[in-house]
Structures are given as C-alpha cells and as structure tokens.
Amino acid sequence: MATTSTDPQRTFGTFLGVFTPSVLTILGLIMYLRFGWVLGNLGLPMTLLVVVLASSITFITALSASALSTNIRVGVGGEYFMVSRSLGLELGGAIGIPLFLCRTLSITFYSFGLAESIFALGIGGEASPVAVQAAAAVIVIVVTSISGQSAEVALKLQVPIMIAVGLSLLALAAGVASGGFRAPAMSPSFATAPEGFWFVFAVFFPAVTGFTAGIGMSGDLHDPQHSIPRGTLLAVVTGLGVYLLVPLLLSVTARLTPADLEAGGVEVWSRVAVLGAWLVFPGLWGAILSSAFGSALGGPRVLQALAQDGLAPRLFARTTRTGQPLIATAASGVIALLAVLLGGLNEVARFVTILFLTLYVTINISAAFERLAGDPSFRPTIRVPWPVSLLGSLGAVAVMFMISPLACLLAILLEGALYLNLRRRALVKRWGDVRAGLWLALVRFALLRLRAHAGDPRNWRPHILVFAGDTQKRIGLVRLASWLNQDRGILTACRLVQGRLEEHAPQRRELRAAMDEDLRRENLVAFSEVNVVPDFESGVIETVQANGIAGLHSNTVMFGWPEKPERLEAQLRMVRALSHLKKSTLITRLNWKLEPGTRKRIDIWWRGKQRNGDLMLLLAHLLRLNTEWQDARIAVRCIVSNESKREGAEKDLAAIVPESRIRVDTEVIVKPADRTVIEVMHETSGDASIVFLGLMEAEPGTEAENARRLAQMVAGFNTTVLVRNASEFAGLLV
C-alpha cells in the first residue's frame, strides 16, 4: 500500500548511491562504440585534447553541483532540487520538467541500444525493426519494474556490471600488451569525419555527461552533503582517467590499422581485447544496462520532487513504505514504452543531450549567482569562484550550439515557455521617463519579489540602523557596521536632533548633506537620515519603527558606547523595547589597538543563554569576509565553574563547527577559584582585536546595576560589541 511521504528512506552511501551509477553512466556506449572512430579521425594529441576539453566542462559543473549540495541538505530530485532552491521554483520547474522527460526517454534509448547490440551477435534471430522494438519494450519493462520495486536491488545490480566493465578494460590492456606495438598517429585525417574537429567533439561529448546520475539519487542518500560531492567528483576523475588511458592503448596496438580505427564500432575493442567479444560485449551490455537503471531511478525522483513542489499532480509524490516513488516510476515506464513506438530516435537523442546541457548551464549559473549574491547562509564546504562556474556555463552553451543549433534553439524556447508559464505574477507597467520608468519598475518588482521570499532564516542578513550622531566623529562606528553587513545589507547612518521640529527642520537638509559627504569621503556605502525628536530615548524607538521601505526594514540597531553612565542605562532600556519590535541590538565600544603586522583575532564568549551566540558567530563570520579581516582567526570561548562541566561544554562547542560551516577555534576554560569571571575574560581576550559578548535583557529597575557591570567588563578589552539577538530567527541563524 502506498503512503504519502516527503522524506523517503535514506539508506545509500557514497559508493553505491552516487559513485557507482555516475561512473557507469560515464563509461558507456561512446567508450565502446565511438572511441576508436574519434581516435582514427583526430589522431592521439587531438583526441586527448577533446577528452580534456569535454571533461573540463563536466568537472566544473560537478564542482558547482558539489558547492550547492554542501550548502543545503539536498532532498528528492537531485539537480532539480538544487536549482529550484537556488534560482527559484519557476526556473527550477522549467529545468525539472524537461529533466524528467530526458531521463525517461533515456530509458528507451538505452533499451534500444541493448536490444540492437544483442541482435548484432545473432542472438534472437534476424534484427528486424519490429523485433528490435519488441526487445526494447521488454527491456524497458524489466528495468522499470526492478527500479520501482527496490532502488537497492537496482543499485546492487550495478556492482557486477562495474566488474564486467572493469574486466573489459583489463582485457583491452592485456590485448594491447600481448599484440605488439606501433607508432601512434599524431595528426588528424578526418577520413570518416569530414565535418572537422568540432563535429567529432560533439559526437564524443555525450560520453562525459553521465556524472549527474548519482545526484539524481539525492533523496535516497543517507548523507547527501557528504556523498554527492565525493561520489560525483570521484566519478568524473575516474572517467577522465579511463578516457585518457583508452586512446593511448588503442593508438599503440599493432592489432589495429588506421582504417580499423576510422571505421569505429565495438569491433575495435573486440579485435584487441583478450577473449574478444566474450569480455567486451558483457562490459558493453553492462554499461548500457547501468545507464538504463540510472535513468529509471533518477527520472521518477524528479517527477516526485515536482509533485512535492506542486508542479505536477500530487499522486506522483506518493511512495511505498520503503521510500520508492512507485506511481512516478510507473508513469516514467509508460512514457518510455510509448517512446519505443517512435522507432528511430537519433534526432530526439540529440535534443535530449542538449536538454541535459541546459541543466548543466543552470547548475553553474546557480553556483555563480549564489557566490555573487554572498548570502551569509551560503557557506559551502566546497568553494568554487564564480568566474569558474560561469566559465562552465559558457562552455556548455558552446557545446549545445556545436551539437545542433536548431535543437539548442528549440530547447531554449521550450524552457523559456515553461518558465513564463510557471511565473505567478508579472509586472507590466510603464510610466514617466523611459529611463526613470525602467528603474522604478525594476525597484518595485524587486521589492514585491523580496516580499514574497521573505520569512526564511536562509535569506537573513543584518540590515543595520546605526545611531552615529556626528558621522565625522563617529565614522569608525559606521565603518564597523559596514564590515558587519559586508557592504551587502542595507546600512543607514542616523543622526537625531533633539528639540522642536519647527526650530530644527531647516537644518535637516544641511546635516544630511554633511553626513553624505563624510560617508563619500570614507568610501562607505550607507544611507543617511536626520530626524528631529523631542528626546533621545523615545526618538530612537520612533525612528526604528519608521525606518525602511516596502517591507525592507532594518533588523539590527547599533549604538556607540556612551560617555555618561546614564546614557548606557537609557540604551539598556531601549534594548528591552527594541526586543519587543524583534530588532537585534549592538552596543559597540571602539578601541582599536592593533600592533603592525600582527594577525587579527576575533573572540566570542559563548554562554548559550538568550540565544545571542548564533548572531555573534554570524557577525564574526561576516566581519572576516571583508578584505581587512580575511586573515583573522575566530575563537569561540566558554567559561565553566569546575572541571566536571568541561566535557559537556567542549561537546557543545565542538558541535558548532560542522553545524555552522564556519572555521573557528574553540576553548573551554575552567575558572580558577581565586579569579572572577571578568578577570579570566580580561586575561584571555585582552589582546584580541575585537570581542563579541552576549547582552542580557535587563529587567526593569536593574539598568544601573547592569550598566556598571558592563562598563567594568568592556574596560579590559579592545573593541567590544555587545550583542542582543531579538530577531524573529533567533536561534536559527547559524
């Protein structure tokens, strides 16, 4: 009986769940049927160049996919899941629907290939078109039946297939070693490929595109963040190694003439390998069957993910008790069977290859945009520079056009139509000046889209409202705020003028112009704001509530360290009020004392109370992303009262590193009996460049006592930031 599930059982590891299906899909038909032809037409140097160029595109795409997969826990749907969570549901759906059809039709292609290769040996009688179609239909039914009943059985069947492929490679090497040698052809002939180098490259390229087969199993992996990058990259590197070795072997064996190589076909391997067809054909059949299994497992899971996201009927999201998308698998099998009736699918196969390439384009674009956007939540363990990912996208687009400009155009039009159809809202409006109207439309559209995507801790970043007063005197406070939001969030420098509005309103424009000049001179990107208020305390609360536009409001309020104790008491009262508004608060004491040439250190004192620690850690991470702080070391420290509490505290701190994906050092300090907590903190962090401390919300009437304690504490540090996390995502930001 089927059950509705959005989290199928995750049982497979790196080898069986990712590496095996990926590497066997790479080492497939092209290796057996076309490698000799490629070598015969291009010669050894240019063949190796083709291998390196093609593998470079797939390797970059594998790196981009690895970066995406190590930043989130990848759910069902593999590549579709990653793209939709990065570029949005509309573009994800525009890629996901063709991806499902690609993988489904691939079952038919591989079934035809297996059927035709069986008839090529004279098995089953004459290879009439009807007989080949019937055999392909039987293969489709068998493959989808096994895949629908148990992914474990389908994946474990690939282990003997891998052995068969490995034996065929060993047989080839042994045949070369025992059959004599000749000098390899070093120059191209283009005897059977008069179209030239890029035509041969386009024929070979599909050989390296199977590395995403393992990614398609993401929903069934025990640890996708661990398995996808390791299994995928290992499969790509293994495929590259084999594809560099095979042409070397074929080029130096005396068992083959240049004419034999130019003709191509599986006969090239059969003539060289020990035991000939007896070892080559099982490897060939195994490679085809493995690719079919990979498609039969991956396609239904894409359909399952589309159904879970509401882009396909919900019934396709239903799974069995073992987590198999049975209904989606049945639908995939029916489509594959109907495709058998089409007979020859060569042109469709080319179209399918191009659709796969559009997927690689979007994977690379996703990784590039994530890196360019610089969201604090994007902290993959595998980091790929955005120009590298962008280069992979451009390479994939170039290959698409080389394979078939017409099919490339049709694929782009199809996915564009799907994207437009999936868009829920559009902004169609023109007004005013053409240029002003364009910018206004873009701003309005962006704000509307931002409102639709708000409400998730993944997209949270500090938008800081800093009460800087005279920016000429407090420019350092604004600079620190700019570092903390990494020049990406919204930073507003505010000056409050106390008095009556009718008296001070005329000078607001002059004060704001002076602030803008101060910010420009210091190369600080920030908005300026001047408000006239009756008194400072109520003015801060009113300003905070009014700050922002169209849903884009400041979420963090920053104060400088006051000179008078009563002003600190007022700030503590404001912290309590701002907490009710879900605004986090930073009280900062600037005291930069950095010896020239010394490495900066950021110390965080972690108590685990009032959920301030996650915001402190995030702010320290954002600070280190700036050029001025990129060599800084982050140390998370904790004090316990006795030795018996050390182990528990160390376990708590040790869990921070993998959970946050932020490089930090941790230390648990046992307080000596003859030292106070503040003395221990001063001795430990007195030489730190900057110290982050949690700020407790003071109870009414205790502000003076808390102010005295805070003044005593910060006096022993350099620059200090007191952090009160009152965000709606408190406890979820790491």
N, C-alpha and C positions, 0 to 999 in steps of 0.2 A: 504493500500500500504506500502511496506517495505521501509525502509530508511537505509542508511549506517551510523552506529554510533559506536563510540568507548567509549562513556560515557553514558550508559543508565540512565534513570531517577533513582535517588537515593531517595527513599521515605520511607524506613523502618527503624525502630529504633531497640534498643537492644532487647526488649521483643519479638516482633512479627518477627523480621528479623533473630535473632540469637538464643535467649534462647529457644523459642518455638520449632522450628524444631530440635534443638540439644537434648533437654531433652526428647522429644517424641521419637526420634530415639534411645536414650539410653534405655528408659523404653519400650522395645519392646517385641519381640517374646520370647527371652530367659527368661525374667522375668516370663512370664505366663506358658511357656511350660517346662522349664528345671530347675527352681529354686528348686522345690521340689525334683527332681532327684539328684541335686547336694547336697542338704542337707541330703537326705536319705543315700547317699553313703559316705559322708565325716564326718557327724556329725557337730554340731554347731561351735566349735572352728576352725576347718579346713575350714569350709565354709566361716567364717568371714575372715580368712587368705587369701583365694582365692580372695574374694572381695577387700581386701586392696591391695594385690599384683597387681591385674589387674588394679584397679583404680589408683594406683601409676604411672604406665606406662602412662596411658592416661592423668593423671593430669600433669605429667612432659611435655608431648607433648603439652598439652593445654597451659602451661606456655611458652614453646618455641614459639608456634604459636602466643601467645599474645605479646611476645617480638618483633617478626618480624613485627606484624601488627601495633604496636605502633610506629615503626620507619619510616614507609612509609605509604602513602595513598594507601591502597590495592585496586586494580582495579578488573575487572571481572576475574573470575577463581579461586578465593579463594586460596586454598593450592598451586595450580599450579603457580599462580601469585607470591606468596611469595617465593617459591623455585626457580623459574626461575630468579627472580630479585636478589636472594642471591647467588646461585650456578651457574647461567648461563643458557642460553637458551637451550643448549644441554641436560643438566641433567634435567632441568625443563620439556622439551618435553618428555624425557624418562619416567618421572613420570606422566606427564599430559595425555598422550595418554592412558596408562592403567587406569588412574583415570577416564577418560571419559567412558571407557568400563565397569569399575567396577560399576559406578553409573547407567549406562544404564541397565546392566544385573540385578542390584539390583531391578529395577522396576519389572522385570519378576519374581524374587524370591519372592518379597513381594506380587505380584499379585497371584502367586501360593499359597502362604501361606493363603491369604484371601479366595481364592476360596475353598481350602481344608477345612478350618475351617467352612465355610458356609455349605458345604456338610456334615460336621461332625454332624451338628444339624438336618440333614434330610431335609434341605431346597433345593428345586430344583430337588429332585429325587435321584436316585442312583448315587453314586460318581464314575462313570466310568472314566478311564483316558481321554477319548475324551471329556467328559462333563467338567472335571476339566480344560482341556486345553482351551476349548471354553470360560468358565467363566473367566479364567485368561486373555485371549485375550481381552475380553470385559473390564475388569478392567484396563488393560494397556491402551486401547484406551481412556477410561474415564479420567484416571489420567493425561495422557499426553495432552489431549485436554484442560482440565481445566488449567494445568500448562502453556501451550503455549499461551492461551488467556489472562491470568492475573495471575501474581505472587501474587498479593494482595488477590485475591479470594482464591487461593490455600493456602496461609498462614493463612487467616482468618478462613478457614475451620478447621484449626488445633486447634483453640480455643475450640470449642465444643468437639473435640477429646481429648484435655487435660482434659476437665471436665469429660469425660467418664472414662479416665484412673484414675483420682483422685477419682471418685466415686467407682471404683473397689477396690482401695486401702483402702478407708474408709469401704467398705463392708467387706473386709478381716479382718480389725482390729476389726470391730463390731462383726463379726462371732467368732473371737478368744475370745473376751471378754465375749460373751454370751454362749460359748460352753464348758466351763470347761478347766482345765489346767492339764498338765502332765510334768514330768521332761524331759528336752531335752536330746537327745542322744549326748554324749560328745566324743565318739570315732568313727572312721570310720568303715564301714562294707564292702564297695566295693562290695555289693551284686549284683548289676547290672552294675558295672563298674570295672571288674577285672583287667583292664589295669592299674589302680592305680591313684594316686593323679594328676599327670601332664596331664593324659588323661582327667580327669574331668575339670582341669583348662583350657585346650584347648577348651573344649566344651563350657565353660562359657565365655571365654574371648570376643568373638564377642559381648556380651551384652554391653560392655563398650566402643565400638569403634564408636559409632554414634555421638560423640561430634563435629565432623567436618562438620555436616550438615549445621549449621549456617554459618560457614566460607565460604561455597560454595556460599552463597548469597552476597558475598562481594560487587559485582558490583551494587547491588540494595540497599545498605545501605546508609543512609543519612550521617553517620559519622562512617566509618569502624574502624578508630583508637580508637574510644570510645566504639563502640558496640561489636566488635569481642572479645576483652579480657574479658569484663564484662559479656557478654552473654555466652561465651564459658566456662569460669571458673565457673560461677554460675550454668550452666547446669551440669558440671562434679561434682560439690559439691552436687547438688541436687540428681543426680543419685547415688552418693556414700551413701548419707543419706538414700535413699529409699532402696538401696541394703543391707544396714546394718540392716534396720528395718524388711524387709520381712522375712529373715530366722529366726529372733528372734520370729516373730509371728507364723510362720509355725512350729517351733520346740517345742513350748509350748502348742499348742492347742490339746485338747483331742479328737477333731473330726477326727484326722488323726492318723493312726498307722505307725510304721516304714516301713511296707510293702507298704502302700499307697504312702509314700514319695519316696521310691526307684523306684516305677513304673513311677512316673513323669506324665507329661501331664497336660493339662488345668483342668482336673478333680480334681487335688489337690486344686486349688482355688475354684472350684465350690462347693466342699463339705464343705468348711469352710465359705465362704462369705455369708453374709445375702442376701437373694433372689437368691443365687446361680448363675446359668448361665445367669439370666436376667441382672445382673450387670457386671459379669465377661466378657462375650462374647462381649458386646459393647466396653469395655475397650481394649480387645484383638484386635478386628477388628479396633478400632481407632488407636491403636499403629502400626498395620501393615499398615493401610492406610496412616498414617502420615509419616512412613518411605518411603513408595512409593512416596508420594508427595515430600519429601526431595530429593530423588534420581532424580525425574523428573524435579525438579527445578535446582539442582546442576550440573547434567551431561551436559545438553546443554550449561550451562555457562562456563564450562571447554572447551567444543568444540569451543564456541565463542571466548574465550581467545586464544586458539591455533590458530584459524584463524586470529585473530588480529596480532599475532606474526609471521604469515607466515608459521606455521607448519601444517596448514590444509587449504583447499580451502577457499578463501576469502568470498564466498557466505554465509558461516556459521557465519560470523561476522555481517551479516545484522540483524537489529532489527526493530520492529514495532515502531510506534510513542510513545507508552507507554514504550518502552525500553525492550520488550520481544524478546528473540532470537528465533523467530518463526521457521526459517528454521532449526536451530540446534535442536530445540525441536522435530520437525517432524522427523529428522534423528534419534534422540535418540529413538523416539517411534517406528519407523520401525525396528530398531535393536532389541528392546525389544520384539516386536511381533514375529520376526523371531526366537528369543531365545525360545519362547513358544513352537515351533515345536520340540525342543530338548527333551521335556518331563521332565524326572528326571534330576535335576541339582545339586545334592548333591556334587559331586566332583568339579564341576565348582564353586559352592558356596564356597567351601574350598579354591580354588585357588583365588577367588575374595577377600576373607578375607585376604589372605597373601599379595595380591597386595596393599590392604589398609594399611597393616602393613609396607610395604616398603615405603609408603608415610610418615608414622609416623617417620620412620628411617631418611628420608631425611629432614623432618621438624626439628627434633632435631639436626641433623648434621649442617643444615643451621644456626640455632641459636648458636651452639657451635663455628662454624667457624667464624661467624660474631664477636663473643666476642673475639676469639683468634686473629683475624686479627686486631682488635682495630682501625678500621677506625674512624676518627673524626666524620663522619656523622652517625655512629651507636650509637645513643643516645636514646634507647627506654625508655619509661616511666616505663615499667615493666622489671626489670633487672634479668636475670637468669644466675647464674655462669655456665661457660662452662662445668665443670665436671658433673653438674646435667643434662644438655641437652645430654651429651654423655652417661650418665647412662641410660637415656630414650631410646636412640638408641640401646644400647646393650640389654636392656630388650625386646624391640620389636623384635630384631633379634632372641633372645632366644625363644620367643613365636612362631615365624614363624616356627622354626625347630620343636618345640613340636607339632604344629598342623599337619604339614606334611613336612618331609624333602624333598620329591620329588617335591611337589608343590612349596616349597621355592626355590629349585634349579632352577626350570623352570621359576619362576617369576624373579629371579636374571638374568638368561640368557636372558629372553625377554627384560628386561630393559637395560641390557648391550648391546644387539644388537641394540636397539633403540638409545642408546647414541652414539655408534660408527657410526651409520648411519647418525645421525644428526651433527656429527662433520664436519666442513667445511674444516679444514686443519689438517694435521698430520706431525710430524717431524720424518722422518725415515732416519737416517744417523749415521754412525759410523766412527770414525777416531781416530788416535793416541792411546795412552794408554787407556786401558779399563776404569780405574777409571777417568782419566782426560777427556776421551771422554764422559763419562756419565755426569760429571759435566758441561762440555762445552755444551752438548746437552740440559741439563736442563736449563742452563742460557740462551741460545739462544731461546729456546722455550718460556721461561718465558718472555723475552723481546719482542718477537713477539706477544705474547698474550696480554702483557701490552699495546703495541702499538694499538692493536685492541680495547682495552677497555678504552683508554684514551679519554679525552674530556668531562668529566662529573663532575660537582662540587661535586657529592656524593663521588667520589674517591679522591678528592683533599686532600693533606696533605702537610705541609711545608717540602720541601727539601732545607735545609739551607746551603748556602755557606758563611762561616764566615771568614772575613779577620782578623785573630787573631794575625798576626805578630809573635812575640816570644811567643810560647804557654806556656813556663814556667812562663812568667809574666802575660799572659792573659788567663790562664786556666779557670778562672771564667767565661769568656765570652763564651768559648766553652761549659762549663757545662750548662749555661743558654740556649744556643742553643739546647743542648741535651734534656733538660727538655721541651723545646717548641715543639720539634717534637716527644717527648715521646719515644725516642730510637726506633722509628719505621720508620721514614722517612730517607732519605739519608742526612747525615751530613758530610760536607767537611770543614776542617780547612786549610786555605790557608795563606801562607807567601809570600809576594812579596819582591824581592831583586832588588833594583834599580841599574842600571849600564849596562855595555855591556855584552852580552851573552858569548862571548869568554873568558871574565875575570872571570865571576862568575859561569859558567856552572859546573866546577869540584866540587864546594861546595854544589850543589843542593842535591846530594845524602846524604851527611853528615847532612845537615839541616833537610831533610825529616826524616832520621833515628832518629834524636833528637826529632822531633815532635812526631813520633810514640812512642818513649819511654815515653815522657810526657803524652800522651793520655793513654798508657797502665798503667802507674803508678797511674793515677787518675781514672782508670776503665771507661773510656769514649770510646764509640764505634763511631769512626769517621774516615773518610779517610783523609789523609794528602796530601798536594800539595804545591810545591815550584815553583815559576815562576820568571824568570829574566825579568824585564821590564825596558824600558827607563825612565819612570816617573810613579808615583803612580796613577795619575788620569786616564791616558789612559790605564795603565796596568790593572786597575780594570775592565774597560769596555771590554777589550780584553779577560781577564780571565773569566768573566761572560759569554761571548758569547761562549767560547770554553768549558766550564765546562759541563761534562755529557757524557753519552754513549748511543748510540742506542735509542734516544728518551727519555731517562731518565735524565732530566736536573734539575739543581737547579731552584727553582721558587721564592726563597727568599734569599736576600743578607743582611748580618748582619755586621755592623761596631761597633767598640768600640768608646767610647767618646774620641775625640782628646784633647790633651793638649793645642794646639795652635788654636786660633780663625780662622786663615786662613785655617787650615785643615778641620774645620767644614764647612767653606764656600765651600771648594772643595767637601766635601761629599754631600752638598745640590745640587751642580751642577751635581754630579753623580746620585743623586736620580732622577733628571729630565731625564737624559739619560737612566737610567735603566727602567723608566716608559715606554719609547718607546719600550723597549725589553719585556714588560709585566712581569717584575720582581718586586716583592714587596721588600721594603727596611725597615730594622730595624736599628735604631741608638740607642745604648744602653749605659747608664751611670750606672756603677756598684757602689753601695754604700750601702752594706748590713749592716743594723743596726737593729738587732732583739734581743729584750730582752729575756733572757732564760725563757721558759715556756709560753710565750705569743702566742696567736693564730695569725697565719699569715693572712694578709688581702691584697687582690688584688683590686686595684681601677682602674676603667676605666672611663675616661672622654669622654663623648659621645656628639658630636656636630651634627652628621647626615650629615656632609659635606664630599665630595670627597670619600665617600664610604669606609672609613677606619674602621668604627665601627664594621662591621661584622668580619673582620680579628682580631681586638683586642679582641673581645669576644671569638673567636675560640682559639686564643693563650692562653687566660686566662684559658679556659676550659682544654686545653691540659696540661698546667702547673699544674693544680690541679689534674690531673690524676696520677702524679708522687707521689711516696710514701712520699717524703719530703714535699709535698704541699697538701696532701689529706685532711687535716683539715682546709685548707684556706677558707676564705669567699670572694666571689666575689661581689663587689659593683659597680654598674653602676651609674654614677653621671652625672648631667647636670646642667648648669647654665643658668638662664633666667634673662632678664634685669628688668622685672617688674612682679607684681602679676597676671596680666591679661594673661600672657603667661604660667603660671604654669600648668593649667589644660590640655592644649594641649600637653605640654611636658610630663606630667605624663601619658597621654594616650599612647603617642608614646613609652615611656619606658616600660609601662605595657604590651604592645604587644610583647616585646622582649622575655619574659619568655616562653609563650606557643609556640611561633614560633621557638625558638632556642632549646627548651627542655634542657636548662642549668639552674641550680639553681643559681640565682643571687638575690641580694637586689638592689632596685632602689631608687634613691633620686633625687628630683628636688630642686635646691637651688635658691632662689631669691637674686640676688646680692644687697647688701646694697649700698646706694648712696655714702657712704664715703669709699668704698673699691673698689679696682681694681679687675678685674677677676683673675689675678695671685695671689693676696693676698688671695682671697677666696679659691682658689685651694690649696694654701700652708697651710692655716688654717685647711682645711678639710682633706687633704691627706698627711700631713706632717709626720704622724705616720704610714702610710701604708707600707707594706713590699715591694711592687712593684707597680708602677704606669704605666699604658698604656695611651699614648697620641697620638692623630692623628697628622700626619706630613703632612702639606700642601706642595704642589709642588711649589717651589719658582720661581717666574718669573725671566727671565734673568736680571741681574743687581741689584737684590734685595737680593742676598745671604748674604751680610754682615749685612744688617738690620735684616734679619730673624735669622741669627746666633746669634746676640746679644739678640734677644728676647727669643730664645730657651735656651741660657745659663742662662738667668735670670729666666726662668720658672723652669728648672730642678734643679736649685740650692736649692730650698726649699723642694725637695723630697729625699727619699731614692733611691733605684734602680729605674731607669726610662727607659722605652722602647718607643721610638718614632716610630710610625708605619705609613708607606705609602703603601697602598694597590693598587698595579698596576696589580694584577693578572687578567687573562682573565675572571675569575669568580668573579670579584669584585662586591659585592652586592648580591651574590648568595650563599656564603659560610655558612651562618647561617642556 
